[in-house]
């Protein structure tokens, strides 16, 4: 897995509410509520972890198939990027 880090885009704020992450787009008023699993991934990404470190930490914490996780992680990252919530930290 590539050594990629992500960062928040402009006008994005987030909070952990009872173990689940709520993300706010301040310029549009739109918000997103992540489930527990997605919240764990989000927090790892926001802890300035590389994508490979996020994957390793997640696989250690949860019993999940590596192939399924790779697919789900790719889909989740793509959705976050498409919504304009994160961008690659270059």
Order of alpha helices (4+ residues) and beta strands (2+ residues): beta-beta-beta-beta-alpha-alpha-alpha-beta
